[in-house]
């Protein structure tokens, strides 16, 4: 029982860290706020029953994924087309390192004229990848919404995927809006889209246009 309570406590902290990392906030000069504005509204739906249920699901997903062989470097790279939605890929990096540990992952940058799109993939196969993706899936399952002077972030459904979304608010005339989306595909792959100059609706549209055939 003590071990279970400890796991639930750690999971609560992990979910909070996941939400904070995926729904980042900042200020109009590009620096991050250390505290929320007094006008911010935050609502995270986490209770003990929900947390215990999601912890059980996280444990089961992690147990399944940790014995699955990760994608090879070539397989990871095949997820990132040289052209996406008519935009050229200007940079790519991939390998077996992510978060400072051994995890199959890849990152690509696409030039959309006056905008830039970053696409990230983390394979949840293997012991460490399984821990990362199962934790992400647990965080996404929670009801979470935050509205600050700088941005709006929440967990919602995007093209049938449970996703964490964030979009900045224009601080003044001429400011560029940016957004990001995180979601888990096939209970294995953690995918993130970051759009500099992209609205959240534009990124949501791209989620439906990605080619997932390389992710077996």
C-alpha beads as a LAMMPS data file, in Angstrom:
LAMMPS data file: protein, C-alpha beads

216 atoms
215 bonds

1 atom types
1 bond types

-500.0 500.0 xlo xhi
-500.0 500.0 ylo yhi
-500.0 500.0 zlo zhi

Masses

1 110.0

Atoms # bond

1 1 1 0.000 0.000 0.000
2 1 1 2.820 2.406 0.911
3 1 1 4.486 1.712 -2.436
4 1 1 1.229 2.460 -4.249
5 1 1 0.760 5.754 -2.392
6 1 1 4.329 6.712 -3.194
7 1 1 3.758 5.915 -6.880
8 1 1 0.606 8.045 -6.921
9 1 1 2.470 10.950 -5.329
10 1 1 5.293 10.675 -7.856
11 1 1 2.762 10.433 -10.673
12 1 1 1.037 13.611 -9.488
13 1 1 4.342 15.441 -9.613
14 1 1 5.185 13.907 -12.999
15 1 1 1.850 14.958 -14.505
16 1 1 2.345 18.501 -13.233
17 1 1 5.827 18.602 -14.752
18 1 1 4.532 17.231 -18.058
19 1 1 1.757 19.821 -18.281
20 1 1 4.181 22.635 -17.444
21 1 1 6.725 21.445 -20.011
22 1 1 4.307 20.882 -22.864
23 1 1 2.211 23.980 -22.182
24 1 1 5.025 26.480 -21.776
25 1 1 4.359 30.160 -21.142
26 1 1 6.447 33.298 -21.526
27 1 1 6.347 37.025 -22.097
28 1 1 6.331 39.216 -25.178
29 1 1 10.115 39.669 -25.028
30 1 1 10.694 35.905 -25.286
31 1 1 11.575 35.232 -21.636
32 1 1 9.617 32.842 -19.465
33 1 1 7.485 34.069 -16.562
34 1 1 8.475 32.613 -13.217
35 1 1 4.949 33.127 -11.840
36 1 1 1.479 33.297 -13.338
37 1 1 -0.085 36.671 -13.954
38 1 1 -2.759 37.698 -11.478
39 1 1 -5.300 37.558 -14.324
40 1 1 -4.481 33.953 -15.284
41 1 1 -7.047 31.177 -14.971
42 1 1 -5.971 27.562 -14.479
43 1 1 -7.999 24.390 -14.147
44 1 1 -6.477 20.911 -13.940
45 1 1 -8.956 18.095 -13.379
46 1 1 -7.030 15.574 -11.266
47 1 1 -8.559 13.669 -8.371
48 1 1 -7.350 10.592 -6.525
49 1 1 -9.674 8.178 -8.343
50 1 1 -8.742 9.489 -11.782
51 1 1 -5.064 9.544 -10.884
52 1 1 -5.083 5.953 -9.639
53 1 1 -6.873 4.800 -12.803
54 1 1 -4.459 6.651 -15.083
55 1 1 -1.481 5.388 -13.063
56 1 1 -2.659 1.823 -13.651
57 1 1 -2.973 2.517 -17.380
58 1 1 0.487 4.122 -17.410
59 1 1 2.017 1.072 -15.735
60 1 1 0.365 -1.275 -18.257
61 1 1 1.483 0.819 -21.243
62 1 1 5.022 1.066 -19.914
63 1 1 5.180 -2.703 -19.355
64 1 1 4.039 -3.297 -22.948
65 1 1 6.422 -0.831 -24.590
66 1 1 9.623 -1.553 -22.696
67 1 1 10.138 -4.900 -24.472
68 1 1 9.364 -3.574 -27.972
69 1 1 12.392 -3.016 -30.273
70 1 1 12.841 0.714 -31.044
71 1 1 12.736 2.024 -34.601
72 1 1 16.043 2.153 -36.441
73 1 1 17.561 5.492 -37.416
74 1 1 16.379 4.978 -40.991
75 1 1 12.851 4.184 -39.846
76 1 1 12.720 7.305 -37.691
77 1 1 14.018 9.458 -40.543
78 1 1 11.365 8.104 -42.913
79 1 1 8.664 9.813 -40.828
80 1 1 10.052 13.232 -41.809
81 1 1 9.382 13.956 -45.504
82 1 1 11.669 16.241 -47.472
83 1 1 8.591 18.334 -48.203
84 1 1 5.585 18.846 -45.929
85 1 1 2.483 20.708 -47.102
86 1 1 4.595 22.281 -49.847
87 1 1 7.336 23.423 -47.453
88 1 1 10.936 22.278 -47.778
89 1 1 12.726 20.544 -44.939
90 1 1 15.687 22.740 -44.005
91 1 1 17.131 20.716 -41.133
92 1 1 16.962 17.222 -39.673
93 1 1 18.583 15.457 -36.731
94 1 1 17.915 12.013 -35.350
95 1 1 19.412 9.136 -33.466
96 1 1 19.206 7.124 -30.296
97 1 1 19.569 10.044 -27.885
98 1 1 16.744 12.171 -26.488
99 1 1 16.292 13.837 -23.086
100 1 1 19.929 12.931 -22.415
101 1 1 19.172 9.193 -22.498
102 1 1 18.974 6.422 -25.094
103 1 1 15.705 6.902 -26.962
104 1 1 15.017 6.678 -30.719
105 1 1 13.953 10.146 -31.850
106 1 1 14.046 12.666 -34.667
107 1 1 13.527 16.391 -35.254
108 1 1 12.954 18.350 -38.467
109 1 1 12.476 22.005 -39.426
110 1 1 10.327 23.160 -42.355
111 1 1 10.514 26.588 -44.004
112 1 1 7.032 28.040 -44.519
113 1 1 8.121 31.451 -45.791
114 1 1 7.676 33.933 -42.955
115 1 1 6.793 31.029 -40.650
116 1 1 8.708 27.981 -39.401
117 1 1 7.460 24.537 -38.413
118 1 1 9.292 22.114 -36.116
119 1 1 8.267 18.440 -36.078
120 1 1 9.472 16.102 -33.322
121 1 1 9.114 12.340 -32.871
122 1 1 10.013 10.189 -29.856
123 1 1 9.643 6.400 -30.043
124 1 1 8.245 4.933 -26.828
125 1 1 9.835 1.523 -27.428
126 1 1 12.490 0.357 -24.986
127 1 1 12.683 0.865 -21.243
128 1 1 13.405 4.612 -21.204
129 1 1 11.203 5.461 -24.166
130 1 1 8.369 3.535 -22.531
131 1 1 8.689 5.617 -19.357
132 1 1 8.643 8.891 -21.317
133 1 1 5.680 8.062 -23.539
134 1 1 3.560 6.371 -20.860
135 1 1 4.026 9.442 -18.652
136 1 1 3.068 11.708 -21.559
137 1 1 -0.044 9.617 -22.227
138 1 1 -1.010 9.895 -18.577
139 1 1 -0.639 13.673 -18.629
140 1 1 -2.695 13.963 -21.808
141 1 1 -5.525 11.925 -20.289
142 1 1 -6.075 14.529 -17.576
143 1 1 -8.440 17.474 -18.046
144 1 1 -6.254 20.566 -18.016
145 1 1 -6.809 24.166 -19.122
146 1 1 -4.884 27.381 -18.478
147 1 1 -5.607 30.918 -19.681
148 1 1 -3.038 33.634 -18.996
149 1 1 -2.340 37.084 -20.380
150 1 1 0.255 35.457 -22.643
151 1 1 -1.290 32.202 -23.903
152 1 1 -4.025 29.593 -23.700
153 1 1 -3.206 25.918 -23.186
154 1 1 -5.372 22.873 -22.648
155 1 1 -5.801 19.151 -23.255
156 1 1 -8.336 18.446 -25.998
157 1 1 -9.160 16.189 -28.949
158 1 1 -7.363 16.938 -32.228
159 1 1 -8.294 14.750 -35.219
160 1 1 -9.240 11.972 -32.824
161 1 1 -5.997 12.214 -30.816
162 1 1 -5.887 13.299 -27.172
163 1 1 -3.548 16.289 -27.391
164 1 1 -1.953 19.050 -25.358
165 1 1 -2.319 22.374 -27.196
166 1 1 -0.966 25.881 -26.640
167 1 1 -1.391 29.170 -28.505
168 1 1 -0.014 32.582 -27.658
169 1 1 -2.107 35.728 -27.583
170 1 1 -1.048 38.831 -29.538
171 1 1 0.462 41.187 -26.974
172 1 1 0.442 44.182 -29.287
173 1 1 -0.110 45.047 -32.942
174 1 1 2.282 43.163 -35.207
175 1 1 3.198 40.451 -32.719
176 1 1 3.559 36.970 -34.200
177 1 1 1.342 34.230 -32.791
178 1 1 2.885 30.800 -32.256
179 1 1 1.503 27.481 -31.083
180 1 1 2.321 23.858 -30.366
181 1 1 0.589 20.479 -30.145
182 1 1 1.700 17.259 -28.402
183 1 1 -0.016 13.899 -28.807
184 1 1 0.681 10.166 -28.623
185 1 1 0.119 8.026 -31.722
186 1 1 -0.653 4.281 -31.511
187 1 1 0.035 4.313 -27.750
188 1 1 3.729 4.443 -28.647
189 1 1 4.934 7.530 -30.505
190 1 1 5.107 10.966 -28.904
191 1 1 4.696 13.588 -31.639
192 1 1 5.080 17.334 -31.241
193 1 1 4.404 20.141 -33.697
194 1 1 5.797 23.599 -32.917
195 1 1 4.811 26.491 -35.152
196 1 1 6.553 29.863 -35.096
197 1 1 4.020 32.187 -36.721
198 1 1 1.379 29.437 -36.891
199 1 1 -2.035 29.687 -35.284
200 1 1 -3.304 26.690 -33.357
201 1 1 -5.943 26.018 -36.025
202 1 1 -3.203 25.820 -38.659
203 1 1 -1.279 23.287 -36.584
204 1 1 -4.431 21.260 -35.962
205 1 1 -4.943 21.089 -39.719
206 1 1 -1.374 19.788 -40.144
207 1 1 -1.984 16.968 -37.637
208 1 1 -4.485 15.580 -40.121
209 1 1 -2.030 15.919 -43.021
210 1 1 0.935 14.062 -41.510
211 1 1 1.848 10.718 -43.087
212 1 1 1.917 8.175 -40.261
213 1 1 2.620 5.142 -42.461
214 1 1 6.268 4.976 -41.296
215 1 1 5.153 4.438 -37.695
216 1 1 4.449 0.720 -37.497

Bonds

1 1 1 2
2 1 2 3
3 1 3 4
4 1 4 5
5 1 5 6
6 1 6 7
7 1 7 8
8 1 8 9
9 1 9 10
10 1 10 11
11 1 11 12
12 1 12 13
13 1 13 14
14 1 14 15
15 1 15 16
16 1 16 17
17 1 17 18
18 1 18 19
19 1 19 20
20 1 20 21
21 1 21 22
22 1 22 23
23 1 23 24
24 1 24 25
25 1 25 26
26 1 26 27
27 1 27 28
28 1 28 29
29 1 29 30
30 1 30 31
31 1 31 32
32 1 32 33
33 1 33 34
34 1 34 35
35 1 35 36
36 1 36 37
37 1 37 38
38 1 38 39
39 1 39 40
40 1 40 41
41 1 41 42
42 1 42 43
43 1 43 44
44 1 44 45
45 1 45 46
46 1 46 47
47 1 47 48
48 1 48 49
49 1 49 50
50 1 50 51
51 1 51 52
52 1 52 53
53 1 53 54
54 1 54 55
55 1 55 56
56 1 56 57
57 1 57 58
58 1 58 59
59 1 59 60
60 1 60 61
61 1 61 62
62 1 62 63
63 1 63 64
64 1 64 65
65 1 65 66
66 1 66 67
67 1 67 68
68 1 68 69
69 1 69 70
70 1 70 71
71 1 71 72
72 1 72 73
73 1 73 74
74 1 74 75
75 1 75 76
76 1 76 77
77 1 77 78
78 1 78 79
79 1 79 80
80 1 80 81
81 1 81 82
82 1 82 83
83 1 83 84
84 1 84 85
85 1 85 86
86 1 86 87
87 1 87 88
88 1 88 89
89 1 89 90
90 1 90 91
91 1 91 92
92 1 92 93
93 1 93 94
94 1 94 95
95 1 95 96
96 1 96 97
97 1 97 98
98 1 98 99
99 1 99 100
100 1 100 101
101 1 101 102
102 1 102 103
103 1 103 104
104 1 104 105
105 1 105 106
106 1 106 107
107 1 107 108
108 1 108 109
109 1 109 110
110 1 110 111
111 1 111 112
112 1 112 113
113 1 113 114
114 1 114 115
115 1 115 116
116 1 116 117
117 1 117 118
118 1 118 119
119 1 119 120
120 1 120 121
121 1 121 122
122 1 122 123
123 1 123 124
124 1 124 125
125 1 125 126
126 1 126 127
127 1 127 128
128 1 128 129
129 1 129 130
130 1 130 131
131 1 131 132
132 1 132 133
133 1 133 134
134 1 134 135
135 1 135 136
136 1 136 137
137 1 137 138
138 1 138 139
139 1 139 140
140 1 140 141
141 1 141 142
142 1 142 143
143 1 143 144
144 1 144 145
145 1 145 146
146 1 146 147
147 1 147 148
148 1 148 149
149 1 149 150
150 1 150 151
151 1 151 152
152 1 152 153
153 1 153 154
154 1 154 155
155 1 155 156
156 1 156 157
157 1 157 158
158 1 158 159
159 1 159 160
160 1 160 161
161 1 161 162
162 1 162 163
163 1 163 164
164 1 164 165
165 1 165 166
166 1 166 167
167 1 167 168
168 1 168 169
169 1 169 170
170 1 170 171
171 1 171 172
172 1 172 173
173 1 173 174
174 1 174 175
175 1 175 176
176 1 176 177
177 1 177 178
178 1 178 179
179 1 179 180
180 1 180 181
181 1 181 182
182 1 182 183
183 1 183 184
184 1 184 185
185 1 185 186
186 1 186 187
187 1 187 188
188 1 188 189
189 1 189 190
190 1 190 191
191 1 191 192
192 1 192 193
193 1 193 194
194 1 194 195
195 1 195 196
196 1 196 197
197 1 197 198
198 1 198 199
199 1 199 200
200 1 200 201
201 1 201 202
202 1 202 203
203 1 203 204
204 1 204 205
205 1 205 206
206 1 206 207
207 1 207 208
208 1 208 209
209 1 209 210
210 1 210 211
211 1 211 212
212 1 212 213
213 1 213 214
214 1 214 215
215 1 215 216
